Amino acid sequence: MVAMDPRIYADMQTESPFRIYRKTILGKIYVSVINPFTGSPEGIVLEGKKDSESSTYKIWSEMEDVYFKRANRRHFELGNVIEVVIPKVNVEEVEKPIEQYTDGELIGILNTKYASLQKTLRETNTEAVLLRLLQLAEENNKTEKTVASIKSRLSAVQLPVKQQE
């Protein structure tokens, strides 16, 4: 048994395969694949309707992809199996929530113009983030106006919690 590459295992957990192939015909198709866990060749049957999970096969590594293309060359020539185009998501386009910001990014927020900081504070509803901002503001000797704004927003977020008790 071949030891599984940790990167492949991580990709399997996050559902980000190297390539995806699906069948194009109504019938069942037998294809040869490399088992990503054992590293040995085996056969599987693609069946089901066009967009079902059983009609697709996910490839997790370049080695598996090369084997799949060579072993199933005839299916590709006949058009029985095609590659599904996976849209690439640009990491910079996906904005992460403020709860995932590093201290450096939060300091960057504290260094923005006051109006921008106010807008960010209004949109922040997490007590932990506001506490981190307050601590960073005090450590970095931000103005009293900035510290007061953070404290004000923090108390507004904490108020509904205290009323429920």
Residue pairs with C-beta under 8 A, 6 or more apart in sequence:
1 37
1 38
1 39
2 38
2 39
2 40
4 36
4 37
5 61
8 36
8 60
8 61
11 17
11 18
11 60
12 36
12 60
17 58
17 59
17 60
17 86
18 59
18 60
18 61
18 62
18 64
18 65
19 58
19 59
19 65
19 83
19 84
19 86
20 56
20 57
20 58
20 59
20 83
20 84
20 86
21 56
21 57
21 59
21 68
21 81
21 82
21 83
21 84
22 46
22 50
22 55
22 56
22 57
22 81
22 82
22 84
23 29
23 46
23 47
23 55
23 56
23 80
23 81
24 50
24 79
24 80
24 81
24 82
25 80
28 45
28 46
28 47
29 45
29 46
29 47
29 75
29 80
29 81
30 43
30 44
30 45
31 43
31 44
31 45
31 46
31 57
31 68
31 71
31 72
31 75
31 81
32 41
32 42
32 43
32 67
32 68
32 71
32 72
33 41
33 42
33 43
33 44
33 57
33 64
33 67
33 68
33 71
34 40
34 41
34 42
34 63
34 64
34 67
34 68
35 41
35 42
36 60
36 61
36 64
41 67
41 71
44 57
46 54
46 55
46 56
46 57
46 81
47 54
47 55
48 54
48 55
49 55
56 84
57 68
59 65
59 68
69 76
72 81
75 81
76 82
98 109
98 120
98 123
98 124
98 126
98 129
99 126
99 128
99 129
101 109
101 129
103 132
103 136
106 129
106 132
106 133
106 136
107 136
107 140
109 116
109 117
109 120
109 133
110 117
110 133
110 136
110 137
110 140
110 142
110 146
112 120
114 145
114 146
114 149
117 146
117 149
118 149
121 130
121 133
121 149
121 150
121 153
122 153
124 130
124 133
124 153
124 157
125 157
126 157
127 154
127 157
127 158
127 161
130 150
130 153
130 154
130 157
131 154
133 150
134 147
134 150
134 151
134 154
137 146
137 147
137 150
138 147
